[in-house]
Every structure is written in C-alpha cells, then in structure tokens.
Amino acid sequence: MRCLEALLEQRVQVPLVFTYEDAPNEAVWFGSVARLARERGIEAVTPSDPNTEEWIRRVAALAPDYLFSFYYRSMLTERLLGCARLGALNMHGSLLPKYRGRAPVNWAILNGETRTGVTLHYMVAKPDAGPIVAQEAVPIAIDDDALTVSLAVAGAAAALLARCVPLLAAGPPVGRAMDLTQGSYFGGRRSEDGRIEAAWPAARIHAMIRAVAPPFPGAFVEVGSHRVLFAQSHWTGQPAAHSRCACLYVDTDGRLYLDCMDGLRLHVPRIAIDGRTLSAKDFARLYRDAPLHLDTT
C-alpha cells in the first residue's frame, strides 16, 4: 500500500490495480491496497490468475508506460510484462541479489543479518533477477523483530520509489545487471518452521523468535504435551543462571528469562503456553518459582 500511495502522491496516473481479496481472518501488518485504490477512484481487481488471455488483453489495451509490482503474490508471465511500453519494475524487500524469493525480511533476521533493504529492479522471466535500478539499505538492530523491520522496509520502499519517479518519467533508466552468484533464493515459510530446538545457542533462538514474532505465526517449542510460544525476545548478553540448561524462570528482578545451552540467557517479556498468554508474574504463580525445562528428553 505504501508504494501505491507514493505513486499517487507523485501524481502518477494509475488506471488499474491488481491485488487480492482482503481476508478477514488473516493477521496482516499492512493496509488494504484494494481499499486505497477504490477510495482514490481506481479500479481494483482480484483475479486468481492475472496471466490469462483476458487480463493480458485488458492490460495491453491500457498501453501503460510502466507496470509495477509491489509484493504481489503471483508470478507475472513475460507476455504480461511485455505490455508495458517502457518496462516492468518490481520492488523487492531485500538488497538484491541477496534474499531473492519469499519472506526476505524474515529470512534476513533468522540468518542474523544486521541490515537489509529494498531494491527496485526490472522484472524478467526469472524471479528477482532483472537489472537493478535503485536500492536503499535498512538497518536491523539486535532486538528488531520482523514487524519492526517490515515497517521500516515499507517506508524505505515508498521513499525510494518517490525519488525514482522523476527518473522514470524521463524514460526507462539503465539498470545494473544482477550478479546472481552473490545471493540465493529463499522459499516461503510455514507455521511449523518456527519450531525451536532446546539445544540451540541463545543467538539462534533469539533470531528465530524475532524472525517470526506476531503478527507472524511465532516461534515455539514443545514441552511434553504443551506448546510454548514466544512472542518477543530481548538480547541480554548475560550469563545464564542455570548451567547447561534450556529453561524458563523468573529471576529475582521479577523478569522472565530463557536460559540457553550455550550459557547465555534471553529476556522474554511474555510467552503463551497452549494459547494462554503469561507474563512473568503469571509464570511465577503457575510454576511456583521453579524453572520450566524445555529439554524434557
């Protein structure tokens, strides 16, 4: 939505928007593209496949100078891309060629990156592989989660696009060829991919919690028949209170901590056990100041 807003603020004429139906039960962090388009008097359509003959003819009849894709969920064929007179451009949420494909912000946090960014590039048949027009970096702080970074990336994308509109208006800019050997493709993520192993070191657990924190599905570990879900994590750099142990406990400062097997601990302000959200006080009352061991094997 932020990129569409940026185009409209730059007085770019947008005759048609392809998007998807807003799902009332979907946990989203972004605004409705369909609603914004309709509020601005722009036709918004939600086909399951934009690459049909019907839609290709419709776009070709509009004779657009450019075709833009902003986090659209369907791949576009070369025939559809070819309808744009000057070029088809995509805004991708990473510093390409790194983190091509799906969920780039989540993967970057999971892999311990300290920065990511946005890339405006030409679309070709191969996804996230066309020449680069412009990029902007976005830092990732030690406690930033996927929502924080996604919002920063969205803001950077809108700002980058706004700066590029005058350049695009002057004609198709020359792009810089992408060296695909300098990055990799990443796939989409499922809820099950948030599973934590009790033997992991603190940095890896911290990265997982941040990478899939709500509104994403969340990081979890199963303790016996119970599922423990982590909504947030803070890096402390402090030594664990329990030696060679993966466990949750409330310390004398009244905070809830997760001790990890590498001897470091994380501050976890709240957790959920089998869907019940627990603060540090709730945890202390439930477990009577005894640690909850995550490794029950």
Secondary structure as a PSIPRED ss2 file (coil, helix, strand):
# PSIPRED VFORMAT (PSIPRED V4.0)

   1 M C   1.000  0.000  0.000
   2 R H   0.000  1.000  0.000
   3 C H   0.000  1.000  0.000
   4 L H   0.000  1.000  0.000
   5 E H   0.000  1.000  0.000
   6 A H   0.000  1.000  0.000
   7 L H   0.000  1.000  0.000
   8 L H   0.000  1.000  0.000
   9 E H   0.000  1.000  0.000
  10 Q C   1.000  0.000  0.000
  11 R C   1.000  0.000  0.000
  12 V C   1.000  0.000  0.000
  13 Q C   1.000  0.000  0.000
  14 V C   1.000  0.000  0.000
  15 P C   1.000  0.000  0.000
  16 L E   0.000  0.000  1.000
  17 V E   0.000  0.000  1.000
  18 F E   0.000  0.000  1.000
  19 T C   1.000  0.000  0.000
  20 Y C   1.000  0.000  0.000
  21 E C   1.000  0.000  0.000
  22 D C   1.000  0.000  0.000
  23 A C   1.000  0.000  0.000
  24 P C   1.000  0.000  0.000
  25 N C   1.000  0.000  0.000
  26 E C   1.000  0.000  0.000
  27 A C   1.000  0.000  0.000
  28 V C   1.000  0.000  0.000
  29 W C   1.000  0.000  0.000
  30 F C   1.000  0.000  0.000
  31 G C   1.000  0.000  0.000
  32 S C   1.000  0.000  0.000
  33 V H   0.000  1.000  0.000
  34 A H   0.000  1.000  0.000
  35 R H   0.000  1.000  0.000
  36 L H   0.000  1.000  0.000
  37 A H   0.000  1.000  0.000
  38 R H   0.000  1.000  0.000
  39 E H   0.000  1.000  0.000
  40 R C   1.000  0.000  0.000
  41 G C   1.000  0.000  0.000
  42 I C   1.000  0.000  0.000
  43 E E   0.000  0.000  1.000
  44 A E   0.000  0.000  1.000
  45 V E   0.000  0.000  1.000
  46 T C   1.000  0.000  0.000
  47 P C   1.000  0.000  0.000
  48 S C   1.000  0.000  0.000
  49 D C   1.000  0.000  0.000
  50 P C   1.000  0.000  0.000
  51 N C   1.000  0.000  0.000
  52 T C   1.000  0.000  0.000
  53 E H   0.000  1.000  0.000
  54 E H   0.000  1.000  0.000
  55 W H   0.000  1.000  0.000
  56 I H   0.000  1.000  0.000
  57 R H   0.000  1.000  0.000
  58 R H   0.000  1.000  0.000
  59 V H   0.000  1.000  0.000
  60 A H   0.000  1.000  0.000
  61 A H   0.000  1.000  0.000
  62 L H   0.000  1.000  0.000
  63 A C   1.000  0.000  0.000
  64 P C   1.000  0.000  0.000
  65 D C   1.000  0.000  0.000
  66 Y E   0.000  0.000  1.000
  67 L E   0.000  0.000  1.000
  68 F E   0.000  0.000  1.000
  69 S E   0.000  0.000  1.000
  70 F E   0.000  0.000  1.000
  71 Y C   1.000  0.000  0.000
  72 Y C   1.000  0.000  0.000
  73 R C   1.000  0.000  0.000
  74 S C   1.000  0.000  0.000
  75 M C   1.000  0.000  0.000
  76 L C   1.000  0.000  0.000
  77 T C   1.000  0.000  0.000
  78 E H   0.000  1.000  0.000
  79 R H   0.000  1.000  0.000
  80 L H   0.000  1.000  0.000
  81 L H   0.000  1.000  0.000
  82 G C   1.000  0.000  0.000
  83 C C   1.000  0.000  0.000
  84 A C   1.000  0.000  0.000
  85 R C   1.000  0.000  0.000
  86 L C   1.000  0.000  0.000
  87 G E   0.000  0.000  1.000
  88 A E   0.000  0.000  1.000
  89 L E   0.000  0.000  1.000
  90 N E   0.000  0.000  1.000
  91 M E   0.000  0.000  1.000
  92 H E   0.000  0.000  1.000
  93 G C   1.000  0.000  0.000
  94 S C   1.000  0.000  0.000
  95 L C   1.000  0.000  0.000
  96 L C   1.000  0.000  0.000
  97 P C   1.000  0.000  0.000
  98 K C   1.000  0.000  0.000
  99 Y C   1.000  0.000  0.000
 100 R E   0.000  0.000  1.000
 101 G E   0.000  0.000  1.000
 102 R C   1.000  0.000  0.000
 103 A C   1.000  0.000  0.000
 104 P H   0.000  1.000  0.000
 105 V H   0.000  1.000  0.000
 106 N H   0.000  1.000  0.000
 107 W H   0.000  1.000  0.000
 108 A H   0.000  1.000  0.000
 109 I H   0.000  1.000  0.000
 110 L H   0.000  1.000  0.000
 111 N C   1.000  0.000  0.000
 112 G C   1.000  0.000  0.000
 113 E C   1.000  0.000  0.000
 114 T C   1.000  0.000  0.000
 115 R E   0.000  0.000  1.000
 116 T E   0.000  0.000  1.000
 117 G E   0.000  0.000  1.000
 118 V E   0.000  0.000  1.000
 119 T E   0.000  0.000  1.000
 120 L E   0.000  0.000  1.000
 121 H E   0.000  0.000  1.000
 122 Y E   0.000  0.000  1.000
 123 M C   1.000  0.000  0.000
 124 V C   1.000  0.000  0.000
 125 A C   1.000  0.000  0.000
 126 K C   1.000  0.000  0.000
 127 P C   1.000  0.000  0.000
 128 D C   1.000  0.000  0.000
 129 A C   1.000  0.000  0.000
 130 G C   1.000  0.000  0.000
 131 P C   1.000  0.000  0.000
 132 I E   0.000  0.000  1.000
 133 V E   0.000  0.000  1.000
 134 A E   0.000  0.000  1.000
 135 Q E   0.000  0.000  1.000
 136 E E   0.000  0.000  1.000
 137 A E   0.000  0.000  1.000
 138 V E   0.000  0.000  1.000
 139 P E   0.000  0.000  1.000
 140 I C   1.000  0.000  0.000
 141 A C   1.000  0.000  0.000
 142 I C   1.000  0.000  0.000
 143 D C   1.000  0.000  0.000
 144 D C   1.000  0.000  0.000
 145 D C   1.000  0.000  0.000
 146 A H   0.000  1.000  0.000
 147 L H   0.000  1.000  0.000
 148 T H   0.000  1.000  0.000
 149 V H   0.000  1.000  0.000
 150 S H   0.000  1.000  0.000
 151 L H   0.000  1.000  0.000
 152 A H   0.000  1.000  0.000
 153 V H   0.000  1.000  0.000
 154 A H   0.000  1.000  0.000
 155 G H   0.000  1.000  0.000
 156 A H   0.000  1.000  0.000
 157 A H   0.000  1.000  0.000
 158 A H   0.000  1.000  0.000
 159 A H   0.000  1.000  0.000
 160 L H   0.000  1.000  0.000
 161 L H   0.000  1.000  0.000
 162 A H   0.000  1.000  0.000
 163 R H   0.000  1.000  0.000
 164 C H   0.000  1.000  0.000
 165 V H   0.000  1.000  0.000
 166 P H   0.000  1.000  0.000
 167 L H   0.000  1.000  0.000
 168 L H   0.000  1.000  0.000
 169 A H   0.000  1.000  0.000
 170 A C   1.000  0.000  0.000
 171 G C   1.000  0.000  0.000
 172 P C   1.000  0.000  0.000
 173 P C   1.000  0.000  0.000
 174 V C   1.000  0.000  0.000
 175 G C   1.000  0.000  0.000
 176 R E   0.000  0.000  1.000
 177 A C   1.000  0.000  0.000
 178 M C   1.000  0.000  0.000
 179 D C   1.000  0.000  0.000
 180 L H   0.000  1.000  0.000
 181 T H   0.000  1.000  0.000
 182 Q H   0.000  1.000  0.000
 183 G C   1.000  0.000  0.000
 184 S C   1.000  0.000  0.000
 185 Y E   0.000  0.000  1.000
 186 F E   0.000  0.000  1.000
 187 G C   1.000  0.000  0.000
 188 G C   1.000  0.000  0.000
 189 R C   1.000  0.000  0.000
 190 R C   1.000  0.000  0.000
 191 S H   0.000  1.000  0.000
 192 E H   0.000  1.000  0.000
 193 D H   0.000  1.000  0.000
 194 G H   0.000  1.000  0.000
 195 R E   0.000  0.000  1.000
 196 I C   1.000  0.000  0.000
 197 E C   1.000  0.000  0.000
 198 A C   1.000  0.000  0.000
 199 A C   1.000  0.000  0.000
 200 W C   1.000  0.000  0.000
 201 P C   1.000  0.000  0.000
 202 A H   0.000  1.000  0.000
 203 A H   0.000  1.000  0.000
 204 R H   0.000  1.000  0.000
 205 I H   0.000  1.000  0.000
 206 H H   0.000  1.000  0.000
 207 A H   0.000  1.000  0.000
 208 M H   0.000  1.000  0.000
 209 I H   0.000  1.000  0.000
 210 R H   0.000  1.000  0.000
 211 A H   0.000  1.000  0.000
 212 V C   1.000  0.000  0.000
 213 A C   1.000  0.000  0.000
 214 P C   1.000  0.000  0.000
 215 P C   1.000  0.000  0.000
 216 F C   1.000  0.000  0.000
 217 P C   1.000  0.000  0.000
 218 G C   1.000  0.000  0.000
 219 A E   0.000  0.000  1.000
 220 F E   0.000  0.000  1.000
 221 V E   0.000  0.000  1.000
 222 E E   0.000  0.000  1.000
 223 V E   0.000  0.000  1.000
 224 G C   1.000  0.000  0.000
 225 S C   1.000  0.000  0.000
 226 H E   0.000  0.000  1.000
 227 R E   0.000  0.000  1.000
 228 V E   0.000  0.000  1.000
 229 L E   0.000  0.000  1.000
 230 F E   0.000  0.000  1.000
 231 A C   1.000  0.000  0.000
 232 Q C   1.000  0.000  0.000
 233 S C   1.000  0.000  0.000
 234 H E   0.000  0.000  1.000
 235 W E   0.000  0.000  1.000
 236 T E   0.000  0.000  1.000
 237 G E   0.000  0.000  1.000
 238 Q E   0.000  0.000  1.000
 239 P E   0.000  0.000  1.000
 240 A C   1.000  0.000  0.000
 241 A C   1.000  0.000  0.000
 242 H C   1.000  0.000  0.000
 243 S C   1.000  0.000  0.000
 244 R C   1.000  0.000  0.000
 245 C C   1.000  0.000  0.000
 246 A C   1.000  0.000  0.000
 247 C E   0.000  0.000  1.000
 248 L E   0.000  0.000  1.000
 249 Y E   0.000  0.000  1.000
 250 V E   0.000  0.000  1.000
 251 D C   1.000  0.000  0.000
 252 T C   1.000  0.000  0.000
 253 D C   1.000  0.000  0.000
 254 G C   1.000  0.000  0.000
 255 R C   1.000  0.000  0.000
 256 L E   0.000  0.000  1.000
 257 Y E   0.000  0.000  1.000
 258 L E   0.000  0.000  1.000
 259 D E   0.000  0.000  1.000
 260 C C   1.000  0.000  0.000
 261 M C   1.000  0.000  0.000
 262 D C   1.000  0.000  0.000
 263 G C   1.000  0.000  0.000
 264 L E   0.000  0.000  1.000
 265 R E   0.000  0.000  1.000
 266 L E   0.000  0.000  1.000
 267 H E   0.000  0.000  1.000
 268 V C   1.000  0.000  0.000
 269 P C   1.000  0.000  0.000
 270 R C   1.000  0.000  0.000
 271 I E   0.000  0.000  1.000
 272 A E   0.000  0.000  1.000
 273 I E   0.000  0.000  1.000
 274 D C   1.000  0.000  0.000
 275 G C   1.000  0.000  0.000
 276 R E   0.000  0.000  1.000
 277 T E   0.000  0.000  1.000
 278 L E   0.000  0.000  1.000
 279 S C   1.000  0.000  0.000
 280 A H   0.000  1.000  0.000
 281 K H   0.000  1.000  0.000
 282 D H   0.000  1.000  0.000
 283 F H   0.000  1.000  0.000
 284 A H   0.000  1.000  0.000
 285 R H   0.000  1.000  0.000
 286 L H   0.000  1.000  0.000
 287 Y H   0.000  1.000  0.000
 288 R C   1.000  0.000  0.000
 289 D C   1.000  0.000  0.000
 290 A C   1.000  0.000  0.000
 291 P C   1.000  0.000  0.000
 292 L E   0.000  0.000  1.000
 293 H E   0.000  0.000  1.000
 294 L C   1.000  0.000  0.000
 295 D C   1.000  0.000  0.000
 296 T C   1.000  0.000  0.000
 297 T C   1.000  0.000  0.000
